[in-house]
Amino acid sequence: MRLIRHPLVQHDLLALVDHIVETTQGDFAAAARRLDEIDALLAAIAGNPLSGMRLSPPLEGWLVRHGGRGHRITIVFKPSPDHSALYVALVAFGAQDWIAEGSARRSFIEAV
């Protein structure tokens, strides 16, 4: 399954690393572990892309899955089985307002 990420997903990941490094006084290994958890969650989603909580407006038609240690990672995605693609709108961490963030990415969401 092909993974298509919103252009701001890279920003999400960099912000997550910055946050973890800052709050752990420079523990880059902790940030790397969270990135590994994100990769594992993406692999699990790709393995079962129709599994997830279906979202209501403003993110209707999209799904969300939480994972990682403490279920603190949130991924908003939409599978496209006919295109063998998985669209990832955002990756959030902790108490981020992922609904507002996802809504702000309407151009990607509407294009899918």
C-alpha positions in Angstrom: 0.0 0.0 0.0 1.4 3.4 -1.0 1.6 6.0 1.7 0.7 9.5 0.7 1.4 12.1 3.4 0.1 15.6 3.7 3.0 18.0 3.2 2.7 19.1 6.8 3.2 15.6 8.2 7.0 16.2 8.1 6.4 19.3 10.2 4.4 17.2 12.6 7.2 14.7 13.0 9.9 17.5 13.5 7.7 19.2 16.1 7.2 15.9 17.9 11.0 15.4 18.0 11.7 18.9 19.2 9.1 18.6 21.9 10.4 15.4 23.2 14.0 16.5 23.1 13.1 19.7 24.9 11.0 18.1 27.6 13.6 15.3 28.3 16.6 17.7 28.4 18.1 16.3 25.2 17.1 12.6 25.2 17.2 12.0 21.4 16.8 8.2 22.1 13.3 9.0 23.5 12.4 10.9 20.4 13.7 8.0 18.2 11.5 5.6 20.2 8.4 7.7 19.5 9.3 7.8 15.8 9.6 4.0 15.8 6.2 3.8 17.4 4.8 6.0 14.6 6.3 3.7 12.0 4.8 0.7 13.8 1.4 2.3 13.9 1.5 3.3 10.2 2.4 -0.3 9.4 -0.5 -1.6 11.5 -2.8 0.8 9.7 -1.5 -0.3 6.3 -2.1 -3.9 7.3 -5.7 -3.2 8.2 -6.6 0.2 6.6 -10.3 0.0 7.2 -9.9 -0.3 11.0 -10.2 2.9 13.0 -12.7 5.3 14.4 -14.7 7.0 11.8 -14.8 10.7 12.2 -17.7 13.1 11.9 -17.6 16.6 10.4 -15.4 18.4 9.8 -13.3 15.3 9.2 -16.1 13.1 7.9 -14.9 10.2 5.8 -11.6 10.0 7.6 -10.5 7.6 10.3 -8.3 7.9 13.3 -6.1 5.5 15.2 -4.2 6.0 18.5 -1.2 4.0 19.4 2.3 3.9 20.8 3.1 3.9 24.5 0.2 5.3 26.4 -1.8 5.7 23.2 -0.3 9.2 22.9 0.2 9.1 19.1 -2.8 10.0 16.9 -2.9 9.4 13.1 -5.7 10.7 10.9 -5.9 8.8 7.6 -8.1 7.7 4.8 -7.6 4.5 2.9 -8.1 4.3 -0.9 -8.3 0.6 -1.6 -9.0 1.1 -5.3 -5.7 3.1 -5.6 -3.9 0.9 -3.0 -3.1 4.1 -1.2 -3.2 5.3 2.4 -3.6 9.1 2.8 -2.2 10.4 6.0 -3.5 13.9 7.0 -1.6 14.3 10.2 0.4 12.8 13.0 -0.3 14.2 16.5 1.2 13.6 19.9 -0.1 13.9 23.4 -2.8 16.5 24.0 -2.6 18.2 20.6 -5.9 19.3 19.2 -5.8 17.0 16.2 -9.3 17.7 15.1 -8.5 21.4 14.6 -5.2 20.5 12.9 -7.0 18.1 10.6 -9.6 20.7 9.8 -6.9 23.2 8.9 -5.6 20.8 6.2 -8.8 20.9 4.2 -7.0 21.3 0.8 -5.4 17.9 1.2 -8.6 16.4 2.7 -10.8 17.7 -0.1 -8.3 16.6 -2.8 -8.5 12.9 -1.7 
